């Protein structure tokens, strides 16, 4: 299938600066940048940059960045689900995971996350896929945000709703491990009914719930 990568850019004002939000980024562009030291929610910054380079090189992979001069201060990634995860079991070419979204501590509150998501979904480039994200409370920066798990979940839901992602039910054990965890999904307007039905089967292991 076609993975549409239509480069877009927008400017996000922040503390007198102009943060450039753009993507999907090619590997060549990422190689010229450095990671902000606070971008360590998933792995050390240098390793995270290596992960972004790898994702950018995948046929379905896309990386959206927020850049202050030559420093990445935020990013969003999209890629196929890991082959060991439940979500890969349908073998769907049109199911893509929003794998990570992160903004450096000092840059939060300016709407950078929202601008990155809008850039990612711009120009109908994701209308032929189902995009999903799994939100787990153990990945959330509760201490830095000052929010409890429910406040943080509400914040993430509002952010994802920016691009029309909505809550979906599932019996996935990891999501069911805590009531604050959730699955959010956006089904593109060009996704066929067969793919929607396959995704419904994937998200419910126990058929009596489907």
N, C-alpha and C positions, 0 to 999 in steps of 0.2 A: 504494500500500500504506500501511498505518498505521505511522507512526513513533511509538512509545509513549514519551512523556516523563513519567515518574512521579517527581516531585521527592522526594528523600530527603535526610536529613541525619544526621550522626554526629559525635561529638567524639573528637579524637585528642589525648591528653595529651602535652605536650612541655615539658620544663624549667619546670614549674610553671604552664604556660599551657594553655589549652584551644583547640586549633586546630579550627575548624569546617570540616568537609568536607561539601559539599552540591552538589546539582545534580540534573538538568540546569538550568543557570542561564539565566534570560531575559536579554535585553539590558539591561533596566531595572535589574537587580541588578548586572550587571557595570559599568554606567556609574557606579555609586557607589563603585567600588573603584579602588585603584591597584596597580601591579605592583611586586613586590620587585625592587630593582635587579640582583640576581643571576640573574634569570630571563631570560637572554640567550643560551641555547644555539642558538636558531634565528633570532632577530632581536633588535634592541634592545627593551628592555622596553615602551616606549610603543607601538612598532609591533606588538609581540606582543599587547598589550591590544586594539588595533584589530582584529587578526586574530581574537581570541576573540569580540569583538562581532559580527564578520561571521559566524563559524561559528554562534554562538548564534541568529542570525536565519534560518538555513537550515532548511527543513522537516525534513531528516534530521539536522541538526547538533545536537551536544550538547557542553556544556562543564561539566566537574566541577571545582570549585575547592576549595583548602584556604586558609582565610583566618585571619590573625592580626589581630584587630580589623578594620581597613579595608584591610589589605594582602593581596593574593594572594601566597601563598608556595609554591603548587603548583597545577598544573592538568593535566587530561587532556582531549583533544579527540577527537571522533568526527565524521566527515563522509564524503561520497562520495569515492572516489579522483579525483584530478585527471584531466580528460578526455584529457590527453596521456600518461598513464601506461598501462602494460600492463593494469593491474587494471580499467580502465574499459571495456576492449574487449568485454566480454560484455554491456554495457548492462543490468547487473543492478540492479533497484530494491532488492534485499535483500542487497546487498554493501556493507558500511560499513567504512571504515578507521579504526582507532585511530591517529590521525595524530601525536600528540605526547603525551609525558608528561614533566613536568619538576618538580623540587622545588628550591627555593633551597638553596644550599650549607649554610647554618647550620641548616637544618631537616631535614637528611637523617639517617637512622638511627632515626627514630621510627615508621616504618611508615606514613607519610603516603601514599606512592604506593599501597601496598596498600589503604588505606582508600578512596582515591579510586576505584580500580578496583572494589572491592566495591560502592560507592555507584552507580557507573555501571551495573552489571549487576543491581542489586537489583530485586526485585519483577517478575521475568520480563520486563522491558521490552525486552530484546534477544534474546528467544527466537525471534523471527521473522526474524532476519537472520544472515548470516555476518559475523563481525567478524574482520578480519585486521590485522596490524601487520608492517611491514618494519623489521627492525633492522639498521642500518648502523653499522659500527664508527667511522666518521668523525664521527658525531654524539655519540659517547660521551665523557663527561668522564673520561678515563683519568687525567689529571694530578690532578684534584681528588679522585678516588676512591682513587688509589693502586693500582688494579688494572691488570693487563695485559688484552689484548683477550679472552682466554679466561675470565679471572675475571669480567670485566664481562658477557660474554655469559651466563655461568652465573647471575649475579645477575639479569639481565633475564629469563631463562627462568623462574627461580623466581618472580619477580614476576608474570609473565603467567600462570603456572600457578595463581596464586591464584584466577583466574576461569576455570580450565579451558581456557586457550589452550594449544595444543600445536604442536610443530614440524611443518611441512609441507614436502615437497620441491617444488622449482620449478626451472625453467631460466631464470628471469629474469636477464638479464645483470648488472644491478646487484647482485643478491644473490650471484650466482656470482663477482663480481669479487674477493671475499675470503672465505676459508672461515669466518671468524667471523660474517659476515653471516647472517641467517636470516629465514625467514618463519614467523610464528606465527598460528594460526587457531583460532577457536571457532565451531563450527556450531551455531546455536540448535536447540532440540528441535522447533520448528515449521517449520523450513526444508524445503521440498519436495525430493524427489529430483532433479527437473529443475534446480533451482538448484545443487545439489551437483555435478551433472554439468557444468553450464556453468562453474562455478568451476574444476573440474579441467581443463577445456579452456583456460581463461584462464591458469592458472599454468604450463602447459607449451606453449611455442611450438613446440618440436620434437616432432611427434606420436609419433615413435618412442620417446620417453621416457614416453609416457602409456599 
